Amino acid sequence: MSWRYARVQGVLVEPLGQIWAAFSPASGDTVLVNDECAAVLEVLLLEPGDTERVCSALAADNQLDGPSLQTMVESSWPRLIEAGLVQVQSTGTRGAK
């Protein structure tokens, strides 16, 4: 089973000095997020995606390398999900016949 991530509808993200403030309508809370989490939320603004798609978009924009970028994105998911900023969507099984 593969996973896709979607930004929760109505999430607002604004710069706040050196960090970002993100409001989640799902929880009603505003949380502080780092640059990496804010970048992931920006990529998910247009459409849901998996880690690979988010990494590709960030690499194209920031000229970052693959392995460290993938680690950064994968470590962002739990925080974004727990904060109510991102939802997990199952895409079914890949490669099943």
ROLOMI-408751 format. One record per residue (C-alpha): x, y, z; residue in three letters. Coordinates in steps of 0.02 Angstrom, whole numbers, padded with zeros to 5 digits, always signed. Each point is the difference from the previous one (the first is absolute). Layout:
XYZAla ...
This chain:
+00000+00000+00000Met +00066+00172-00042Ser -00044+00163+00084Trp -00044+00168-00065Arg -00014+00158+00102Tyr -00124+00143-00018Ala +00002+00171+00078Arg -00154+00024+00109Val -00122+00120-00082Gln +00008+00173+00078Gly +00177-00013+00070Val +00083+00171+00009Leu +00189+00020+00005Val +00083+00168+00034Glu +00180+00052+00033Pro +00036+00053+00178Leu +00181+00060+00009Gly +00115-00149-00021Gln -00141-00128+00016Ile -00175-00026-00069Trp -00171+00002+00082Ala -00123-00128-00068Ala -00185+00000+00045Phe -00093-00164-00009Ser -00189+00010-00018Pro -00006-00185+00045Ala +00064+00033+00177Ser -00031+00187+00016Gly +00181+00020+00054Asp +00141+00104-00067Thr +00169-00087+00005Val +00175+00057-00039Leu +00089-00094-00139Val +00174+00008-00072Asn +00048+00047-00179Asp -00003-00181-00056Glu -00177-00033+00061Cys -00059+00164-00077Ala +00078-00051-00166Ala -00089-00169+00005Val -00166+00087+00034Leu +00033+00116-00148Glu +00029-00147-00117Val -00162-00082+00060Leu -00099+00160-00029Leu -00038-00044-00181Leu -00027-00187+00015Glu +00032-00150+00113Pro +00159-00097-00025Gly +00114-00134+00065Asp +00174+00025+00071Thr +00077-00022-00173Glu -00106+00137-00079Arg +00031+00121+00142Val +00188-00034-00008Cys +00000+00027-00189Ser -00089+00167+00017Ala +00115+00059+00140Leu +00156-00058-00092Ala -00052+00096-00156Ala -00031+00159+00101Asp +00149-00010+00118Asn +00130-00105-00091Gln +00015-00119+00148Leu +00067-00178-00008Asp -00110-00154+00007Gly +00047-00099+00157Pro +00007+00145+00123Ser -00157+00075-00076Leu -00095-00164+00015Gln +00053-00016+00183Thr -00060+00177+00034Met -00169-00027-00084Val -00030-00169+00084Glu +00041+00073+00170Ser -00124+00143-00030Ser -00153-00112-00027Trp -00031-00049+00184Pro +00006+00181+00060Arg -00112+00063-00139Leu -00126-00140+00026Ile -00002+00019+00190Glu -00027+00189-00018Ala -00152-00030-00111Gly +00082+00084-00150Leu +00013-00155-00111Val -00108-00154-00025Gln +00059-00171-00055Val -00086-00080-00149Gln +00023-00180-00053Ser +00028-00026-00186Thr -00023-00188+00007Gly +00135-00124-00043Thr +00132+00032-00129Arg +00053-00134-00119Gly -00147-00114+00040Ala -00065-00100-00146Lys 
